[in-house]
Amino acid sequence: MPRESPILIRIFKEEAELEVWKQDAEGKFALLKTYPICRWSGELGPKIKEGDRQAPEGFYTITPGQMNPNSNYYLAFNLGFPNAYDKANDRTGAFLMVHGDCSSAGCYAMTDEQIQEIYALGRDSFLGGQKSFQVQAYPFRMTPLNMARHRNSPHMAFWRMIKEGYDHFEVTRAEPHVDVCEKRYVFDARAPGNASTPLTFHPREKCPPYEIPEAIASAVKAKEASDERAFAEYVNRGVATAPVKTGTDGGMHPVFLAKLQSKSLFGFSSANSDVKAPPGPLPANVNPPHAPEPQITTAVYTPASTTGAAQPAQSTSTLQTIGKWFGLGGSQAAAAAAPAAAAPAATPATAKAKAASPQPAAASSAAAPKPAATPSPPLKPKPHGDIAQAPSHEAPAQQAPPPAALPQAPSQQAAPAPPPAPDVVAASPALPANSFEGRWSAVR
């Protein structure tokens, strides 16, 4: 193929590949080279509005005026988005390119070495007389298997439409002529043989009468019928569907992913071992596609207090309720026995001091004052919860001595305790909190 012969470019998002086709001496296009795409952004599907980070899909025409040798991304050519179809469907956006620097925000980004080759091929075709070259951008290779995998996508109607242009190129190996009417693409249309006026298309208006050359129409129809049979077979076999959205913000060819040695999202070990390394080094600012950060719910752990007042109140409330059913008050004494048993190393002197206290305020003064402190009136504990409503004869069993005062109980400076009364509740043995006796002491 001559160096200055016309070119045509096809782009496939999912495969992250850019193909350059060149016209041979017979006027047919032949594949010259396939370039791995370094980066594209967004999801599979067309660009809808400015700022959605979507790389365009569809058919675009590149003229010499769209070539930019002074790009901030080394070299670039503008895709010409929005085209007539995009404008007819009110899609917005601008300055969407194929460029270098491996960085994309709605563009197809190559390495600088790759875009240098592609840019040169386009420049040479213009020098050879080509007025413009066509870029066909697809979500994936439009095979029956891929169509079946993506059959649940909301973009399927759009993809079936652009597949017509894909099929026209596949069966003819010639650049399809593209028009837009009724807000849709039309391929290789020409005026009927008996038409007296030139064929004119308006993107938003009704399509005029047209026809497709018989050789192209019959070949495309046969291919579409074959593809539909294969598609139906894949669906009947239950081929797995691809996710509509991946959340990874675009893609990157596995050869670049492997070069970055990233294993956070993709299984690069499955990449073909015969894929050659990409030309040239990757830029330092390359940002590979990555999964979104998972939503993590953090549970706040609050350590349980060692004091008697911080014990769980569920069992106490239940026993109190049972005691009230039977008109008994022993449930609070039984519930208070559990925190008393859990208290660290209660001494006999402490138990005697508790038993001899006739009022709730006296329980807080069971601990002896510090030797250096001046005697002061004991402070009454602040009542809280169910304890404030307890009868006075049950208070000694509920009031647990403060843990900090327990080691001072056997001190010689503590006042001698009178002998315990023979039938006080506090002198009864403490039962385990979850034992059968502890649970049902309220109804005995």
JOCOR-V840353 format. One record per residue. N is the residue number from 1. RES is the residue in three letters. PHI is phi in whole degrees, -180 to 180 (NA if undefined). Layout:
{{N	RES	PHI} {N	RES	PHI}}
This chain:
{{1	MET	NA} {2	PRO	-64} {3	ARG	-62} {4	GLU	-100} {5	SER	-74} {6	PRO	-61} {7	ILE	-124} {8	LEU	-147} {9	ILE	-120} {10	ARG	-121} {11	ILE	-123} {12	PHE	-125} {13	LYS	-65} {14	GLU	-59} {15	GLU	-80} {16	ALA	54} {17	GLU	-134} {18	LEU	-122} {19	GLU	-103} {20	VAL	-112} {21	TRP	-107} {22	LYS	-132} {23	GLN	-78} {24	ASP	-92} {25	ALA	-67} {26	GLU	-88} {27	GLY	88} {28	LYS	-96} {29	PHE	-89} {30	ALA	-125} {31	LEU	-68} {32	LEU	-93} {33	LYS	-161} {34	THR	-112} {35	TYR	-106} {36	PRO	-70} {37	ILE	-80} {38	CYS	-76} {39	ARG	-165} {40	TRP	-139} {41	SER	-116} {42	GLY	87} {43	GLU	-118} {44	LEU	-65} {45	GLY	130} {46	PRO	-74} {47	LYS	-79} {48	ILE	-108} {49	LYS	-145} {50	GLU	-63} {51	GLY	94} {52	ASP	-85} {53	ARG	64} {54	GLN	-80} {55	ALA	-83} {56	PRO	-64} {57	GLU	-130} {58	GLY	139} {59	PHE	-119} {60	TYR	-131} {61	THR	-111} {62	ILE	-110} {63	THR	-108} {64	PRO	-58} {65	GLY	-69} {66	GLN	-92} {67	MET	-83} {68	ASN	-125} {69	PRO	-80} {70	ASN	-112} {71	SER	-68} {72	ASN	-67} {73	TYR	-112} {74	TYR	76} {75	LEU	-134} {76	ALA	-159} {77	PHE	-136} {78	ASN	-79} {79	LEU	-71} {80	GLY	84} {81	PHE	-77} {82	PRO	-85} {83	ASN	-88} {84	ALA	-63} {85	TYR	-65} {86	ASP	-61} {87	LYS	-66} {88	ALA	-65} {89	ASN	-102} {90	ASP	58} {91	ARG	-93} {92	THR	-123} {93	GLY	144} {94	ALA	-161} {95	PHE	59} {96	LEU	-96} {97	MET	-125} {98	VAL	-110} {99	HIS	-146} {100	GLY	-95} {101	ASP	76} {102	CYS	52} {103	SER	-139} {104	SER	-131} {105	ALA	-140} {106	GLY	101} {107	CYS	-115} {108	TYR	-107} {109	ALA	-105} {110	MET	-111} {111	THR	-77} {112	ASP	-62} {113	GLU	-67} {114	GLN	-68} {115	ILE	-65} {116	GLN	-64} {117	GLU	-68} {118	ILE	-65} {119	TYR	-61} {120	ALA	-66} {121	LEU	-64} {122	GLY	-66} {123	ARG	-62} {124	ASP	-66} {125	SER	-66} {126	PHE	-66} {127	LEU	-64} {128	GLY	-85} {129	GLY	112} {130	GLN	-70} {131	LYS	-74} {132	SER	-162} {133	PHE	-123} {134	GLN	-99} {135	VAL	-115} {136	GLN	-107} {137	ALA	-109} {138	TYR	-120} {139	PRO	-71} {140	PHE	-166} {141	ARG	-66} {142	MET	-81} {143	THR	-91} {144	PRO	-57} {145	LEU	-64} {146	ASN	-66} {147	MET	-64} {148	ALA	-69} {149	ARG	-63} {150	HIS	-107} {151	ARG	-65} {152	ASN	-90} {153	SER	-72} {154	PRO	-68} {155	HIS	-93} {156	MET	-62} {157	ALA	-62} {158	PHE	-65} {159	TRP	-67} {160	ARG	-65} {161	MET	-67} {162	ILE	-75} {163	LYS	-65} {164	GLU	-60} {165	GLY	-66} {166	TYR	-60} {167	ASP	-68} {168	HIS	-58} {169	PHE	-70} {170	GLU	-64} {171	VAL	-90} {172	THR	-109} {173	ARG	54} {174	ALA	-128} {175	GLU	-66} {176	PRO	-71} {177	HIS	-81} {178	VAL	-114} {179	ASP	-129} {180	VAL	-135} {181	CYS	-151} {182	GLU	53} {183	LYS	61} {184	ARG	-143} {185	TYR	-78} {186	VAL	-132} {187	PHE	-119} {188	ASP	54} {189	ALA	-84} {190	ARG	-143} {191	ALA	-68} {192	PRO	-58} {193	GLY	-62} {194	ASN	-98} {195	ALA	-73} {196	SER	-102} {197	THR	-125} {198	PRO	-63} {199	LEU	-79} {200	THR	-128} {201	PHE	-111} {202	HIS	-123} {203	PRO	-55} {204	ARG	-99} {205	GLU	-101} {206	LYS	-63} {207	CYS	-68} {208	PRO	-75} {209	PRO	-60} {210	TYR	-150} {211	GLU	-142} {212	ILE	-110} {213	PRO	-49} {214	GLU	-59} {215	ALA	-63} {216	ILE	-72} {217	ALA	-61} {218	SER	-69} {219	ALA	-67} {220	VAL	-66} {221	LYS	-62} {222	ALA	-66} {223	LYS	-65} {224	GLU	-63} {225	ALA	-65} {226	SER	-64} {227	ASP	-65} {228	GLU	-67} {229	ARG	-65} {230	ALA	-66} {231	PHE	-60} {232	ALA	-62} {233	GLU	-65} {234	TYR	-63} {235	VAL	-66} {236	ASN	-64} {237	ARG	-79} {238	GLY	75} {239	VAL	-58} {240	ALA	-65} {241	THR	-91} {242	ALA	-83} {243	PRO	-64} {244	VAL	-66} {245	LYS	-130} {246	THR	-100} {247	GLY	73} {248	THR	-97} {249	ASP	56} {250	GLY	92} {251	GLY	-153} {252	MET	-153} {253	HIS	-62} {254	PRO	-55} {255	VAL	-65} {256	PHE	-79} {257	LEU	-61} {258	ALA	-66} {259	LYS	-66} {260	LEU	-77} {261	GLN	56} {262	SER	-97} {263	LYS	-123} {264	SER	-76} {265	LEU	-131} {266	PHE	-112} {267	GLY	-90} {268	PHE	-74} {269	SER	-65} {270	SER	-86} {271	ALA	-66} {272	ASN	-61} {273	SER	-74} {274	ASP	-90} {275	VAL	-72} {276	LYS	-76} {277	ALA	-65} {278	PRO	-66} {279	PRO	-72} {280	GLY	78} {281	PRO	-78} {282	LEU	-80} {283	PRO	-67} {284	ALA	-69} {285	ASN	-94} {286	VAL	-63} {287	ASN	-125} {288	PRO	-68} {289	PRO	-63} {290	HIS	-145} {291	ALA	-71} {292	PRO	-65} {293	GLU	-63} {294	PRO	-67} {295	GLN	-81} {296	ILE	-110} {297	THR	-98} {298	THR	-97} {299	ALA	-90} {300	VAL	-85} {301	TYR	-93} {302	THR	-112} {303	PRO	-65} {304	ALA	-71} {305	SER	-77} {306	THR	-91} {307	THR	-82} {308	GLY	-66} {309	ALA	-72} {310	ALA	-93} {311	GLN	-69} {312	PRO	-58} {313	ALA	-95} {314	GLN	-66} {315	SER	-65} {316	THR	-61} {317	SER	-66} {318	THR	-65} {319	LEU	-67} {320	GLN	-63} {321	THR	-63} {322	ILE	-63} {323	GLY	-62} {324	LYS	-67} {325	TRP	-60} {326	PHE	-94} {327	GLY	69} {328	LEU	-114} {329	GLY	-112} {330	GLY	-75} {331	SER	-66} {332	GLN	-71} {333	ALA	-66} {334	ALA	-68} {335	ALA	-67} {336	ALA	-75} {337	ALA	-69} {338	ALA	-65} {339	PRO	-64} {340	ALA	-67} {341	ALA	-70} {342	ALA	-81} {343	ALA	-66} {344	PRO	-73} {345	ALA	48} {346	ALA	-72} {347	THR	-96} {348	PRO	-59} {349	ALA	-64} {350	THR	-67} {351	ALA	-61} {352	LYS	-65} {353	ALA	-65} {354	LYS	-69} {355	ALA	-66} {356	ALA	-84} {357	SER	-88} {358	PRO	-84} {359	GLN	-121} {360	PRO	-60} {361	ALA	-67} {362	ALA	-74} {363	ALA	-66} {364	SER	-74} {365	SER	-101} {366	ALA	-67} {367	ALA	-81} {368	ALA	-74} {369	PRO	-68} {370	LYS	-65} {371	PRO	-60} {372	ALA	-86} {373	ALA	-85} {374	THR	-78} {375	PRO	-58} {376	SER	-138} {377	PRO	-63} {378	PRO	-67} {379	LEU	-88} {380	LYS	-81} {381	PRO	-69} {382	LYS	-74} {383	PRO	-71} {384	HIS	-153} {385	GLY	68} {386	ASP	-71} {387	ILE	-67} {388	ALA	-67} {389	GLN	-100} {390	ALA	-76} {391	PRO	-62} {392	SER	-68} {393	HIS	-77} {394	GLU	-98} {395	ALA	-61} {396	PRO	-60} {397	ALA	-76} {398	GLN	-88} {399	GLN	-76} {400	ALA	-93} {401	PRO	-66} {402	PRO	-58} {403	PRO	-60} {404	ALA	-69} {405	ALA	-92} {406	LEU	-63} {407	PRO	-64} {408	GLN	-90} {409	ALA	-60} {410	PRO	-81} {411	SER	-63} {412	GLN	-70} {413	GLN	-86} {414	ALA	-72} {415	ALA	-66} {416	PRO	-65} {417	ALA	-85} {418	PRO	-67} {419	PRO	-62} {420	PRO	-67} {421	ALA	-67} {422	PRO	-70} {423	ASP	-133} {424	VAL	-93} {425	VAL	-69} {426	ALA	-67} {427	ALA	-82} {428	SER	-72} {429	PRO	-67} {430	ALA	-76} {431	LEU	-103} {432	PRO	-59} {433	ALA	-64} {434	ASN	-107} {435	SER	-80} {436	PHE	-62} {437	GLU	-64} {438	GLY	-66} {439	ARG	-73} {440	TRP	-111} {441	SER	-66} {442	ALA	-71} {443	VAL	-108} {444	ARG	-79}}
